[in-house]
Amino acid sequence: MTVYAKAYRALVRIFEEGAYLSVALNESEGGEDRAKLTFLVYGVLDRAVELDCIIDRNCKSPKPAARMILRIGTFLGKYSRMPVYAAVDESVKLCRELGKSGLCGFINATLK
C-alpha cells in the first residue's frame, strides 16, 4: 500500500468516522514513509477548508471518495515540492489503487 493510500484511509477515518488524528495515523502503520504520511495528513487537515473551496470552484459536489482524492492531489500540487503533473499522476494512481478506476478521468480533468 502506498503512502497516498494510507493517507487516504487515515483521512477518511478522521473526516467521516470522527477518529482522532493520532489514532488514525497509528492505524495507518507508516513504516519508512511515516514522515511523508504525517506531513500529508496534517497538511490536508490544516488546509481542508481552503482545499474544499478550490475543489468547489472547479466541480459541483463530487462524491466523498472523489473529494478526498482531490484534497490530497490539490495539497500535493499546491503545498508540496511535487510538480503539479506528478501530483495529478499520483492522484490518478491512487484512484486505481483504491479500486475506483471510474473516477480516474474525473480526477485527472479536475486537477489539471
Backbone bond lengths (Angstrom), bond angles and torsions (degrees), N, CA, C in turn:
res aa  C-N    CA-C-N  psi(-1)  N-CA   C-N-CA  omega(-1)  CA-C   N-CA-C  phi
1 M - - - 1.449 - - 1.536 108.69 -
2 T 1.313 115.92 131.00 1.465 119.92 -179.07 1.522 111.04 -75.66
3 V 1.312 115.17 165.64 1.465 120.35 178.91 1.531 110.56 -64.38
4 Y 1.318 117.32 -29.98 1.466 120.71 179.73 1.531 110.83 -70.17
5 A 1.317 116.73 -38.17 1.461 120.36 176.89 1.528 110.76 -68.31
6 K 1.332 116.72 -38.10 1.465 120.35 176.77 1.525 110.28 -64.95
7 A 1.329 116.55 -40.51 1.467 120.58 177.86 1.523 110.23 -65.20
8 Y 1.324 116.95 -41.85 1.466 121.16 177.84 1.520 110.21 -57.60
9 R 1.317 116.42 -49.04 1.467 120.64 -178.19 1.531 111.58 -63.54
10 A 1.337 116.57 -40.98 1.468 119.85 178.23 1.527 110.55 -64.56
11 L 1.321 117.17 -43.13 1.462 120.75 -179.08 1.531 111.78 -67.09
12 V 1.314 117.00 -37.30 1.472 119.91 176.37 1.523 109.48 -63.12
13 R 1.333 116.74 -42.80 1.466 120.01 177.82 1.522 110.91 -60.25
14 I 1.323 117.52 -39.44 1.462 121.44 -177.61 1.529 111.04 -73.84
15 F 1.330 117.58 -51.96 1.461 121.61 -174.59 1.524 112.92 -72.57
16 E 1.328 117.33 -43.84 1.458 119.88 -171.35 1.523 114.22 -96.77
17 E 1.332 116.62 -28.24 1.463 119.27 -176.41 1.526 112.74 -108.95
18 G 1.332 117.06 -5.67 1.454 120.64 177.25 1.519 114.81 74.71
19 A 1.317 117.47 23.39 1.464 120.90 179.93 1.528 110.21 -70.90
20 Y 1.308 116.03 151.80 1.459 120.68 174.49 1.521 109.11 -72.51
21 L 1.324 115.35 149.44 1.461 121.22 -178.81 1.523 111.70 -56.90
22 S 1.321 117.31 -48.43 1.464 120.58 -177.15 1.529 111.35 -63.69
23 V 1.321 117.00 -38.05 1.464 120.85 179.67 1.529 110.00 -67.32
24 A 1.323 116.70 -45.36 1.468 120.79 -179.07 1.527 111.13 -63.65
25 L 1.325 117.37 -39.49 1.465 120.15 178.25 1.518 111.58 -68.07
26 N 1.322 117.65 -41.57 1.464 120.59 179.37 1.523 111.74 -64.86
27 E 1.322 116.88 -35.08 1.462 120.65 178.46 1.524 111.87 -71.38
28 S 1.332 117.36 -21.04 1.457 121.29 -176.81 1.522 113.04 -79.56
29 E 1.319 117.96 -12.54 1.463 122.16 177.74 1.523 111.50 48.35
30 G 1.308 116.70 70.57 1.459 122.31 -176.19 1.507 115.38 -60.52
31 G 1.331 119.21 -36.87 1.456 121.44 -179.00 1.511 111.57 62.11
32 E 1.328 115.93 -131.32 1.460 120.83 -178.93 1.525 112.26 -67.46
33 D 1.314 117.07 -28.87 1.462 121.82 -177.63 1.520 112.70 -92.36
34 R 1.312 117.29 20.45 1.472 121.71 -175.65 1.532 111.80 -56.93
35 A 1.327 117.40 -43.64 1.467 120.55 -178.92 1.527 111.02 -65.14
36 K 1.324 116.38 -42.40 1.460 120.31 179.60 1.529 111.09 -65.98
37 L 1.331 115.57 -41.33 1.462 120.82 177.86 1.522 110.74 -62.46
38 T 1.310 117.22 -45.62 1.462 121.71 -179.92 1.524 110.96 -63.15
39 F 1.339 116.69 -44.61 1.464 121.42 178.41 1.523 110.62 -58.64
40 L 1.318 116.12 -44.61 1.453 120.62 -176.95 1.528 112.43 -68.29
41 V 1.323 116.94 -45.70 1.473 120.54 -178.41 1.528 110.53 -67.60
42 Y 1.329 117.03 -46.96 1.462 119.88 178.23 1.527 111.02 -61.81
43 G 1.322 117.05 -41.53 1.461 121.05 -178.86 1.516 112.54 -63.20
44 V 1.322 116.76 -45.61 1.466 120.36 179.51 1.526 110.49 -65.46
45 L 1.326 116.92 -40.88 1.466 119.98 178.27 1.529 111.19 -64.74
46 D 1.315 115.93 -43.32 1.463 120.83 -177.48 1.526 112.09 -64.39
47 R 1.325 116.63 -34.46 1.467 120.89 -175.23 1.526 112.93 -112.77
48 A 1.316 117.60 22.28 1.466 121.77 -174.81 1.527 112.82 -57.70
49 V 1.311 117.71 -41.59 1.472 120.54 -178.26 1.527 110.15 -66.12
50 E 1.332 116.25 -45.68 1.466 120.05 178.77 1.527 111.20 -64.16
51 L 1.328 117.07 -42.54 1.466 120.82 178.88 1.522 110.54 -62.59
52 D 1.329 117.15 -41.47 1.463 120.33 178.58 1.527 111.66 -64.97
53 C 1.315 117.60 -36.34 1.474 120.66 176.88 1.529 110.61 -63.49
54 I 1.323 116.50 -43.20 1.469 121.03 178.55 1.530 109.70 -63.52
55 I 1.319 116.50 -44.22 1.468 121.07 -179.68 1.526 110.47 -64.22
56 D 1.328 117.38 -43.82 1.463 121.30 -178.42 1.529 112.65 -66.57
57 R 1.325 117.17 -26.97 1.463 120.12 176.31 1.519 111.83 -71.60
58 N 1.323 116.79 -24.97 1.461 120.85 -173.84 1.520 115.03 -104.36
59 C 1.326 118.03 -13.36 1.463 119.66 177.47 1.520 109.76 -157.04
60 K 1.326 114.98 157.68 1.460 120.52 -178.63 1.521 110.34 -93.58
61 S 1.283 116.97 122.64 1.467 127.25 174.71 1.537 115.02 26.71
62 P 1.339 116.50 75.53 1.465 118.92 177.09 1.526 111.46 -68.83
63 K 1.310 116.16 160.18 1.461 121.39 176.80 1.528 108.98 -61.33
64 P 1.328 118.50 156.40 1.472 120.44 -178.40 1.528 113.91 -55.38
65 A 1.322 117.70 -40.38 1.468 120.07 179.39 1.522 110.73 -65.43
66 A 1.321 116.52 -42.10 1.462 120.44 178.98 1.523 110.81 -66.19
67 R 1.332 117.38 -40.35 1.463 120.41 179.14 1.525 110.73 -60.61
68 M 1.326 117.46 -42.49 1.459 120.30 -178.74 1.526 111.17 -66.13
69 I 1.322 116.86 -41.56 1.465 120.52 177.84 1.524 110.17 -65.59
70 L 1.327 116.95 -39.32 1.467 120.70 177.21 1.529 111.24 -65.94
71 R 1.321 117.63 -37.06 1.468 120.23 175.78 1.524 110.58 -59.89
72 I 1.321 115.69 -47.36 1.463 120.10 -179.34 1.522 110.36 -63.47
73 G 1.333 117.21 -47.75 1.468 120.86 -179.50 1.518 113.01 -63.45
74 T 1.324 116.89 -41.06 1.465 120.58 178.76 1.519 110.60 -65.95
75 F 1.317 116.64 -42.02 1.467 119.95 177.40 1.521 110.85 -61.76
76 L 1.326 117.10 -44.53 1.460 120.34 -179.50 1.523 111.51 -62.34
77 G 1.330 116.51 -43.18 1.462 120.06 -178.49 1.510 114.33 -72.59
78 K 1.330 116.82 -29.29 1.459 120.29 -174.45 1.534 113.77 -98.39
79 Y 1.314 118.28 -34.93 1.463 120.31 -170.95 1.532 115.62 -118.49
80 S 1.296 118.13 -5.54 1.462 118.30 176.84 1.530 108.51 -106.61
81 R 1.292 115.93 175.16 1.463 120.07 179.63 1.525 112.19 -81.38
82 M 1.310 115.73 1.47 1.459 120.66 -178.72 1.531 110.08 -73.27
83 P 1.337 117.79 132.73 1.468 119.90 175.14 1.534 110.67 -61.45
84 V 1.306 116.02 153.17 1.464 120.81 -175.87 1.528 111.53 -59.76
85 Y 1.336 117.30 -41.66 1.465 119.41 -178.79 1.526 111.07 -62.69
86 A 1.324 117.16 -34.65 1.458 120.93 178.35 1.529 111.05 -71.57
87 A 1.326 116.70 -37.04 1.469 120.49 177.49 1.530 110.23 -63.94
88 V 1.320 116.75 -40.40 1.465 121.05 177.47 1.526 109.63 -63.48
89 D 1.329 116.36 -45.76 1.462 121.40 -179.67 1.525 111.71 -61.83
90 E 1.325 117.23 -44.46 1.471 120.82 179.30 1.523 111.34 -64.81
91 S 1.308 117.24 -35.20 1.468 120.88 178.53 1.522 111.16 -67.72
92 V 1.322 116.77 -39.60 1.469 120.64 177.36 1.531 109.69 -67.32
93 K 1.322 117.34 -40.70 1.467 120.77 176.45 1.530 110.66 -62.46
94 L 1.333 116.20 -38.04 1.460 120.92 178.04 1.526 110.41 -61.80
95 C 1.325 117.32 -41.34 1.476 121.10 176.81 1.516 110.38 -56.37
96 R 1.306 115.78 -47.63 1.467 119.83 -178.80 1.521 111.25 -64.97
97 E 1.340 116.22 -42.49 1.463 120.13 -179.23 1.524 112.04 -62.41
98 L 1.314 116.43 -34.80 1.461 121.18 -179.51 1.526 112.64 -82.81
99 G 1.332 117.08 -1.97 1.463 120.47 -179.48 1.509 113.13 78.60
100 K 1.313 116.94 24.98 1.458 121.41 -179.31 1.532 109.43 -116.20
101 S 1.314 115.59 53.14 1.466 121.17 -176.71 1.525 112.77 -61.12
102 G 1.307 117.38 -25.59 1.459 120.91 178.33 1.519 113.80 -65.54
103 L 1.327 116.73 -18.95 1.469 120.89 179.56 1.528 113.14 -91.11
104 C 1.328 117.65 -8.36 1.471 120.33 -173.22 1.522 113.46 -56.61
105 G 1.306 117.46 -47.33 1.469 120.92 -179.81 1.517 111.53 -64.08
106 F 1.314 117.03 -41.96 1.462 121.30 179.39 1.535 110.82 -64.05
107 I 1.324 117.03 -45.46 1.466 121.15 179.64 1.516 110.12 -63.33
108 N 1.320 116.41 -45.58 1.461 121.55 -179.99 1.531 111.15 -58.66
109 A 1.322 116.49 -50.21 1.472 121.08 -177.71 1.530 111.66 -66.01
110 T 1.314 117.89 -40.81 1.466 121.13 -177.35 1.526 111.30 -68.36
111 L 1.319 117.19 -42.53 1.467 119.39 -178.79 1.519 113.04 -72.26
112 K 1.335 116.67 -29.76 1.466 118.58 178.08 1.500 109.77 -70.79
